[in-house]
Amino acid sequence: MLPTLWYRNNWSWHLEKEPGFAEPLLRAESTDDGETGVIFAENSRIGRYILAWECTKDNAAGIPTMLFTNNETNVQRLFDFPNQTPFVKDGINNAIVHSATGTVNPEQTGTKAAVHYQFSVPPGATVTVRLRLTADDGDGVGAFDKFDELFARRIAEANAYYANIQPTTLSDDERLVQRQAFAGMLWSKQFFHYDVAEWLRGDSAQPPPPDTRRKGRNREWYHLSAHHVISMPDKWEYPWFAAWDLAFHCVTLALVDLDFAKDQLLLMCREWFQHPNGQLAAYEWAFGDVNPPVLAWAAVEVYAIERRQRGKGDRSFIHKMFQKLALNFTWWVNRKDEEGTNLFGGGFLGLDNIGVFDRSAPLPTGGYIEQSDGTSWMAMFCIYMIDMALVLSKEDSAYEDIFLKYVYHFMYITAAMQNIGEENISLWDKQDEFFYDVLRFPSHGGLPMKVRSLVGLIPVYAVLTFEPLVLRNWAEFYQRIQWFVQRRPELSEVLKRMLQRGKDDRFMLSFCREEQ
């Protein structure tokens, strides 16, 4: 077991240093008996920390060894350039896995260090290893005096916190499952640092990058500059975010860390993340790919969670999200509606194993695909922009017109989804009673791609329920919608299908008819 402490390398990449910059240092100190020890961590920016470790003879762990190296790339191995130091970042690995000599610093200093424990745990037995990282100006003596007491207190605090947020109806086993799920979400937060313009230029203290980099991936995203802790899809690989994964994460994270969840959604829409044309960054290896537009849904859900938790929703949060998502909605309309017919593509949209073709690549047939899921995601986008506009219009009548704009757009998408153009090829197959993608050929012919996959189920996501009290206050809106439909009589049937009356005078705004 290798509890490891290291400094992120921010000294090897730039010739220019901040005033007062000094390379950080880790150094070791242990007691005469070797059963306790300290790694001192000294940094001019964040001060001094200590990692204290303890190992008692009765826990079968044996006395550990402290191993030190530098957190610097092994350029000899990667690029066949001489290393500036014999102690590089994989030095600890090489010493243990390959029994290499000379790869760790015998003077026990560096910028990366590990406490190397070796022990066997018999069946049914346990071994306890205690460590403590703390900001401390002392020498680490007494770091474990109240360790068990502090540990027990933290457990009690965590239990009290989760008891307050978990439903009382859950069984003990269900509570445990939910806490493990929350722990997984919190554990998957990672630091993400990627300045695209800087990456394209190359680092001043390193060899210049190849010219091909300026023509490679993400070159259109030179404005993106990330230096943030972000919720990642998983913890086991290189840190990267995915915007639509993050949207789902935030709805769960809002239950345990509401402010972090709101900040994450806002971050995806900040000017140094969102493209000037309105597109939202998809994920690190191709920011320009297209994720399903679910941030509006996530914003509405997080707003509702805050209203339940704190008695009042954060109107400023909804306002900020609405403004930036309106730009993103316009980008979708202008870029992903191939013929201006309110039928959308988008590419693989997170479903890369369900299509006849790679939906992000040029088609072997030529033409393009009108996607059941792409169109449905846009209808769902409309739904939640409508919901946010409703919230905002309660205190600002200026949002009444934009509310109607999204209602009208929802009607256009619904009409297009049910009946496409003169050839009468609908994404809804009446005989199979299922939604399919439609392949459009360069000659303007069309062919339904009858693959029964998840794309045909996504239309049911686009649904919004209105309480009676809300609708009683919107008589003027309904009159304006009726005025619109009178001038577009072909949409009157669409309006009837869209607005469906339910229990207790509720109304449902839906993309699908009841039989669908």
Secondary structure, DSSP 8 states (H G I E B T S, - for coil): ---EEE----SSS-S---TT----EEEEEE-TTSSEEEEEEEETTTEEEEEEEE--GGGT----EEEEE-----HHHHHS---SSS--TTHHHHHHHS--SSSS-TT-EESEEEEE------TT-----EEEEEE-SS-STTTTTTHHHHHHHHHHHHHHHHHHHS-TTS-HHHHHHHHHHHHHHHHTEEEEEEEHHHHHH--TTS----GGGGGSTTGGGTT-EEEEEEE-S-SSSS---BHHHHHHHHHHHTTT-HHHHHHHHHHHTSTTTS-TTS----BTT-TTS-----HHHHHHHHHHHHHHHHSS--HHHHHHHHHHHHHHHHHHHHHS-TTSSS----SSTT-TTSSSS-TTS--TTSSEEE-HHHHHHHHHHHHHHHHHHHHHHTT-TTHHHHHHHHHHHHHHHHHHHH--TTTT--SEETTTTEE-EEEE-TTS-EEEE---SGGGTGGGG-EEEE-HHHHHTTHHHHHHHHHHHHHSGGGHHHHHHHEEE-GGG-EEEESS-TT-
